[in-house]
C-alpha cells in the first residue's frame, strides 16, 4: 500500500511512514480484512465508510503543507471531525502532538475506542459530540481535518483554527458538480481558500445520534 501511495505522488515521508505503521485491517470488520490494503473505501456500519488510503494520504499531506506544519515538521494540535472507525485518528497520532477527534454517532465513537484500545502511539482524545461545533475547550488547533462534506463550512472550524493553521475538508462545489477538497489557511489578514481534488465523502450532519 505504501509503495502504491508513493507511486500515486505522495512524497511526505512522515505520512508514508505512518501508513506503514498503522495496520488498516484492524480497523475494518474481519470479513473485509482481505480488502483492507486495497485503495478503496469500505463500510464500517451506520452508513459510514473508512476512506480510501489514497484520499486519506492526500489530505494528511496537504495538512503538512500548511504554514505551521511546514515550519515545525509536525502537525501540532489537530482537530479531526468524524472519527469513524479510528483509522485516520491512529495515523494522526503518529504525526501530531495531540489529536482531538469528534464523532457524532455513539456506536462509531465506541467502536473507535475499542479499535484504539491499547494503541499507545500519540496523544488521542476521542469525543462524542457534534463535529460542526468543533471542540472549543482544546482550541485553537494547528490543523483541522474533516471526514464528511457539507454545503457550507461551519464557522466554528475557522474560529478554532490557529493563525498559521490549515484546514482540509471536503465541500460541495456547484461548479465542479460534486465535492472537492477545500483547503483553508488562516493568515493574519484573513482566510486563504483553495479548491483541490475531487472527492466523495459521506454528508456532514449536525447533532448527535
C-alpha positions in Angstrom: 0.0 0.0 0.0 2.8 2.4 0.8 4.5 1.7 -2.5 1.3 2.5 -4.3 0.8 5.7 -2.4 4.3 6.8 -3.3 3.7 5.9 -6.9 0.5 8.0 -6.8 2.5 11.0 -5.8 2.6 11.1 -2.0 6.0 12.4 -1.2 5.7 13.3 2.5 7.8 10.7 4.3 6.2 11.2 7.7 2.8 10.4 6.1 4.2 7.3 4.3 5.8 6.0 7.5 2.6 6.5 9.4 0.8 4.4 6.8 3.5 1.7 7.1 3.0 1.6 10.9 -0.8 1.5 11.2 -2.4 -1.8 10.3 -5.6 -0.9 8.4 -7.1 -4.4 8.7 -7.6 -3.9 12.5 -10.0 -1.0 11.8 -12.4 -2.9 9.5 -14.7 -5.9 10.0 -12.9 -9.2 9.8 -14.9 -10.2 6.8 -13.3 -7.3 4.9 -9.8 -7.8 6.2 -8.6 -9.2 2.8 -9.6 -5.9 1.2 -8.0 -3.7 3.8 -5.0 -2.7 1.8 -6.7 -2.1 -1.5 -7.2 1.5 -2.5 -10.9 1.5 -1.8 -13.4 2.8 0.8 -15.0 0.1 2.9 -18.3 0.1 5.0 -17.9 0.5 8.8 -21.6 0.4 9.7 -24.3 3.0 10.1 -24.0 4.1 6.5 -20.4 5.3 7.1 -17.2 4.3 5.4 -13.4 4.2 6.0 -12.0 6.4 3.3 -9.7 5.2 0.5 -6.0 5.2 1.6 -5.0 7.5 -1.3 -7.5 10.1 -0.2 -6.5 10.0 3.5 -2.9 10.3 2.5 -3.6 13.2 0.2 -5.4 15.1 3.0 -2.7 14.4 5.5 0.0 15.5 3.0 -2.0 18.8 2.4 -2.0 19.4 6.2 1.8 19.2 6.2 2.0 21.9 3.6 0.4 24.5 6.0 2.5 27.2 7.5 2.7 25.9 11.0 3.4 22.2 10.0 5.9 23.2 7.3 7.9 25.2 9.9 7.8 22.5 12.7 7.7 19.3 10.7 4.7 18.1 12.8 1.0 18.8 12.8 0.8 20.2 16.3 -2.7 20.0 17.9 -5.2 18.6 15.4 -9.0 18.5 15.4 -10.4 15.6 13.4 -14.1 15.8 12.6 -15.5 12.3 12.0 -13.6 9.7 14.0 -15.3 6.8 12.2 -13.5 3.6 13.0 -10.4 5.4 14.2 -8.0 4.6 11.4 -7.2 8.2 10.4 -7.1 9.0 14.2 -4.3 6.4 14.6 -2.4 7.9 11.6 -2.7 11.4 13.1 -1.5 10.2 16.4 1.9 9.5 14.7 2.0 12.9 13.1 0.6 15.3 15.6 1.4 16.4 19.2 -2.2 15.9 20.2 -5.4 14.7 18.4 -8.9 15.6 19.4 -11.3 13.5 17.3 -15.1 14.0 17.3 -17.7 11.5 16.2 -21.4 12.3 16.3 -22.6 8.6 16.1 -22.3 7.0 19.5 -21.9 3.4 18.2 -19.0 4.5 16.0 -17.4 6.5 18.8 -17.5 3.4 20.9 -16.1 1.2 18.0 -13.2 3.6 17.6 -12.5 3.4 21.3 -12.4 -0.4 21.0 -10.2 -0.3 17.9 -7.8 2.1 19.6 -7.7 0.3 22.9 -4.1 -0.4 23.7 -2.9 1.9 20.9 0.0 3.7 22.6 1.2 5.9 19.8 0.1 9.5 20.2 -2.0 11.7 22.5 -5.5 10.8 21.3 -8.7 12.3 22.8 -11.9 10.8 21.5 -15.1 12.9 21.9 -18.7 12.0 21.3 -20.3 15.2 20.0 -21.4 17.4 17.1 -18.4 17.9 14.9 -19.9 21.0 13.3 -19.3 22.8 16.6 -15.6 21.8 16.8 -14.2 21.5 20.2 -13.7 24.9 21.9 -12.1 23.5 25.1 -9.0 22.4 23.2 -8.9 25.3 20.7 -7.0 26.8 18.9 -5.9 24.0 16.6 -2.9 24.0 14.4 -4.7 21.8 11.9 -8.3 20.6 11.3 -9.3 17.8 9.0 -12.9 16.6 8.3 -14.1 13.2 7.1 -17.5 14.4 6.0 -18.6 17.0 3.5 -21.3 19.6 3.5 -22.7 22.6 1.5 -21.2 25.1 4.0 -18.2 25.4 6.2 -19.1 25.5 9.9 -18.0 28.9 11.4 -16.7 27.1 14.5 -13.9 25.4 12.5 -12.3 28.6 11.2 -12.8 30.3 14.6 -11.0 27.5 16.3 -8.2 27.3 13.7 -5.0 29.0 15.0 -3.3 31.7 12.9 -0.9 30.0 10.6 -3.0 26.8 10.8 -4.6 24.9 7.9 -7.9 23.2 7.5 -8.7 20.5 4.9 -12.3 19.3 4.4 -14.5 18.0 1.6 -17.0 20.6 0.5 -19.7 20.6 -2.2 -18.8 22.7 -5.2 -21.5 23.6 -7.6 -19.1 24.4 -10.4 -17.4 21.0 -10.0 -20.8 19.2 -9.7 -19.7 17.4 -6.6 -17.3 17.5 -3.6 -13.8 18.9 -3.7 -11.2 19.2 -1.1 -11.3 22.7 0.4 -8.0 23.9 1.8 -8.1 26.9 4.1 -5.1 28.7 5.5 -5.7 31.2 8.4 -3.5 34.3 8.0 -3.2 37.5 9.9 -5.1 39.2 7.1 -7.9 36.6 6.8 -8.6 33.3 5.3 -7.0 32.0 2.1 -9.1 29.3 0.3 -8.0 26.8 -2.3 -10.1 24.1 -4.1 -8.2 21.0 -4.9 -9.0 17.3 -5.8 -12.5 16.0 -6.5 -13.6 13.6 -3.7 -16.6 11.8 -2.4 -17.4 11.7 1.3 -20.4 11.0 3.4 -22.6 14.0 4.3 -21.7 16.3 7.1 -24.6 16.4 9.6 -25.4 18.3 12.8 -26.3 16.9 16.2 -25.5 13.5 17.8 -27.1 10.1 17.5 
